Amino acid sequence: MLIINATVHTMEGLTIPNGYVAVSGEKIARVGPMEECPDHWEGETLDAGQGHVMPGFVDAHSHLGMFGDAQGFEGDDGNESTDPCTPHLRAIDAVNPLDRCFQEARAAGVTTVLTGPGSANPISGQFAAIKTAGRWVDAMVLKAPVAMKLALGENPKCVYNERHETPVTRMATAAIIRENLRKALEYGERLEKARVDQEEDKPDYDAKLEALLPVVRGELPVHIHAHRADDIATGIRIAKEFGLKCVIVHGTEAYRIPELLEQEGVPVITGPCLGDRSKPELANMTIESPAVLALHGVKVAICTDHPEVPVQYLPLCATMAVKGGMNPEVALAAITIQAAQIAGVDDRVGSLAPGKDADIVITSGHPINLLSRVRAVFINGRRVEE
């Protein structure tokens, strides 16, 4: 396929005012200005009619497929709120790819999502990066696991206070995380000793600690649910203690400490920004937060936290960030290349470059514009139904 006559937002450099994108199979083959467009190309030619072409949108934090749309408890598979430490839970075992919200995501140009368990537990489980097209989740996986979900603050406190169990304080939440990370380190040490010395007893298999091994080895990042500035600080403190790769999710009060986040080199996945201040942690919510963070050099992605905000409104969330002072191209990066970089999947998605997956969105106008309409969406080089 050859897409021609478009403003091409490659997200890897300058926008091409009048360019083309060539697709071969499931991958992007070439990108450039129209004067360099191939004269002959096997396959379909699609004239974008001076519309805008960009990589598929990436929602860096959601629970798509984990909480069934209009299904109530039967479709509620996002929180195993019976145990505060559940690192062995895998998103791919709960995602329902036939949930109609996947179709709504595709129609809005959202082609990749990070989805996984909620924030009921201090250690919640494993997130996955998946494409939004497909009927069999195994075939949709881009990377799994992509992150380990941790949660601080109000949510774990409320869940376990109702059960009259620990944790009911921020101290206990942090302590549970530390305890299990330390156990994972010791478990790994015992496994290594048994590997090199046959006289050493190998520890009994522990699914939880096995799941935490790549975390404490620095191989799997932690995505830390934190709204308040003090909870953000706690998350970073624990990450530094154990040498973890750390990303802050939500970061409602991150704009109050932007220079500290920049100093620590910690990315933030902001959002959701549409909704009321439904709980104490959201008292200082503002749409200006992404702009403040970006201006201070913090790497930012924007998310919906679906179903908190329906996944199809990801571009709208980016538009709201522009209203709050963010540069439109930076806002677009926050739902494409920067989201992919923070997720660790930018080798496959997030920009239009030769060799990357042909996940492409064509819009009538600039994507960060409420009046723009999605004209076509391609995932892995195939046009998807809207």
C-alpha positions, 0 to 999 in steps of 0.5 A: 500500500502507498499512502500519498498527499498527506501531512506526515507526522513521523514522530521521528523528526520534522513533520513532512508537509506533503509526503507519503508512506509506503507499506510492505506487508506488515511493516513500513517500507519508506517515508518521505516527501512527495517529490521522492515518492516511488513512481511505481508501487505494487498494491493499493494507492490511497490518496489522503487528500491532504489529510494527516498521517501519523503512527497509531496512538498508544495508550500507555496505561489502561485496563482495556479488556480487564473490566468488561463493558456493561457486564458488571461483576461477571466482566470485572477481572481487573482487581484480585482484591483478596491478597495485597501481593499478586505479582504472578497475575498476568493481564493476558489471562484476563483480557477479553479481546471481543469486548466492544471497547476494542472496536471503539479504540480502533475507530479512534486510532488507538492501535496499541494499549498497555493493559493490566490489573488495577490498583487494589493491591500494593503489588498488583500484577503484570501488564501487557502491551497489546494491539487492539485488533484481533480475536485471540489475545496471544496473537495481539501481544506486542510485549508481555509482560511489559511492566509490573504494576505497583500501587501506593496511596488511597486505593490499597488503603481503602480496599483492605480497610474495608476487609479489616486487613493490612495495609490500611496505611501508606507505611504498610503499603510500602512495607509490603512492597519492600518485604516482597522485593527483598524476598525475591532477591533472596529467592534469586540468590538461593536459586543461583547458589543451587545452580552453581553448587549441587550441594545447595538446596534449591528453594521450593517453587514460588510463583510470586517470587518468580514473577518478581525476579525480573523486577529486582534484576532490573529487567522489568520496569515497575509502573507505580500508581501514585497520585499525591506528591508524597506517594510519588516520592515513596515510589521513587524511594523504593525504586532507588533502594532496589535499583528498579526501573521506575515509571510513575502512573497518573502522577496527579500532583507530579506538576508540584515536583517537576524538577525533582522528577527531572532530576531523578529521570523518572517518566510520568504517564499522566491522566486521566484528565477528564472527570471529576475530583472523585476522591481526596487524591485528586483534589489538586488535579489540573489539565496543566500538569502534562505541560508543566512536566514537559517544560521541565524536561520530564518524559510524559505520556498521556493515558485514559486509564480506561474505563475511567475515561473510555479509550476512544477519548485518548486523542481528546485527552491530548487535546485537553493537555494542549488547552492546559499549555502543552505544545500540540506536537509534544501532546501528539508525541505523548500518545505516540512515540513517547508513550511507546518509549516509556512502555519500551515498545518503541522498536515496533510502534510509536513512529513512522519509520522503515521496519516498524509495524505499519500501524497508521492513522489518517485524519481529516485535520491535525490529530490534536483538533476536536474537529478532526475525524479519523478517516482510516486506521491500519494495524500491521498493514491491514485496514481495520473496520471502524 
